[in-house]
Amino acid sequence: MFSHHARIEMSQSYPVRSLARFLIRFYKTAEHKLEQSGAPSARRAHSRFTALFKEEYQKALKSKDK
């Protein structure tokens, strides 16, 4: 859809960088809160959350490359 050069330019743009920063902060905050709770169910939730996050991220990357 976009050329390699266009993707690099977009990735360096302020809106994309600020959104990425927000998502990483949100993820790290959620991860920290789950780890702090220490409950076994929280650990399962953390691993499921991490797996879903990675899966959706990979899907988003693949759909942008099409």
DATA-V863298 format. One record per pair of residues at least 24 apart in sequence whose C-alpha atoms are under 10 Angstrom apart, sorted by sequence separation. I is the first residue (numbers start at 1). J is the second residue. D is the distance in whole Angstrom. If there is no record, write none. Layout:
I | J | D
I | J | D
//
This chain:
27 | 53 | 9
7 | 64 | 10
7 | 65 | 10
1 | 63 | 10
2 | 64 | 8
3 | 65 | 10
1 | 64 | 7
2 | 65 | 8
1 | 65 | 6
2 | 66 | 9
1 | 66 | 6
//
